[in-house]
Amino acid sequence: MEPVLAAYGAAGSPVAPLGAGLINQTFVVDAAQGRFVLQRLHPVFPAGINADIDVVTRHLAGQGLVTPRLLRSVTGALWVEQDGAVWRALTWIDGLALDRLEHPGQAREAGLALARFHRAVGDLRHRFQSQRPGVHDTARHLANLRDALLRHADHRRFAAVAPLAERILAAAARLPALQAVPERIVHGDPKVGNILFSRDGQHAICLVDLDTLAHMQLPLELGDAFRSWCNPAGEDQSRASFSLELFRAAVGGYAEVAAGFITAAEWRSLVAATHRIYIELAARFCADALQESYFGWNAREFASASEHNQLRAESQLAAAGSLEAQAAAAEAVVREAFAG
């Protein structure tokens, strides 16, 4: 790491691990010029993704939003390559990342923060160097699950995973269709852990982890947010549920800022999109319980990636069932927030 530190004028500075992310390796550096974040990018991300982040964060800052910003190296580069790895440095923003939302006040703050982000980039025109095609192509993810069942019938845990897969595929067959709407620039992964809160956990400061920036239909972005924010148990509990109370607060916060920005066609699809994302993620996690090739896993608490991803799939499916049982009430919440 020392050559990387030197590239940012911070040779010899104290370095410590930061957070528990399962994708990029993240560190905090206490340099003479001030504290900053240092990240070693996962190989799945191309170096050019940093150019996209720089464009979007400069735009956000220009709109008056707090946002992490890329720091230039001593040669003026947006990133540094060392021993085949891509490293970047980011400004330090003091705050707290949560594993789950604990009360409606936090859900409202999350909604406000995401709506501010969407409004701020609403007038930005940018072609991303890093493309993420089909990230929410539900049909493709379901096909991948069916393929995993065929290709990995000899997996050591197939007997445990296959019944779950069949339940997911049955739930997918009940999914309502989504209305087609134009794509917008979005964060791409607005889960709970990607919102930085104040140290007391009461106020959302900004969105972080911007490697997923993309053009996407807004209901899918919001569905991904709500499926995370409104599951008070988190992803690693099989007895997950959908909290209508957290949903009401989150939708209300978002609507407060997004009025006049989000269209009727978009907000009318929010409940269906949230349901779809739950099932889609359940399918992705379940497929990886057999493939063991993509999602990071917590080796401290699970014996294998298969076990961790099976539990994640069970969690998403349980929350989907909880939302399905409350769909009429959730639709009423959305209508009240956006149509009055």
Sequence and secondary structure as in RCSB ss.txt:
>XXXX:A:sequence
MEPVLAAYGAAGSPVAPLGAGLINQTFVVDAAQGRFVLQRLHPVFPAGINADIDVVTRHLAGQGLVTPRLLRSVT
GALWVEQDGAVWRALTWIDGLALDRLEHPGQAREAGLALARFHRAVGDLRHRFQSQRPGVHDTARHLANLRDALL
RHADHRRFAAVAPLAERILAAAARLPALQAVPERIVHGDPKVGNILFSRDGQHAICLVDLDTLAHMQLPLELGDA
FRSWCNPAGEDQSRASFSLELFRAAVGGYAEVAAGFITAAEWRSLVAATHRIYIELAARFCADALQESYFGWNAR
EFASASEHNQLRAESQLAAAGSLEAQAAAAEAVVREAFAG
>XXXX:A:secstr
 HHHHHHTT TT  EEE S  SSSEEEEEEETTEEEEEEE  TTS TTHHHHHHHHHHHHHHTT     EE  TT
S S EEETTEEEEEEE    EE SS  SHHHHHHHHHHHHHHHHHTTT     SS  TTTT HHHHHHHHHHHHH
HTTT TTHHHHHHHHHHHHHHHTT        EEEE S   GGGEEE TTS SEEEE   TT EEEEHHHHHHHH
HHHHT TT TT SS    HHHHHHHHHHHHHHHTTTS HHHHTTHHHHHHHHHHHHHHHHHHHHHH SSS   TT
T SSHHHHHHHHHHHHHHHHHHHHHTHHHHHHHHHHHHH 
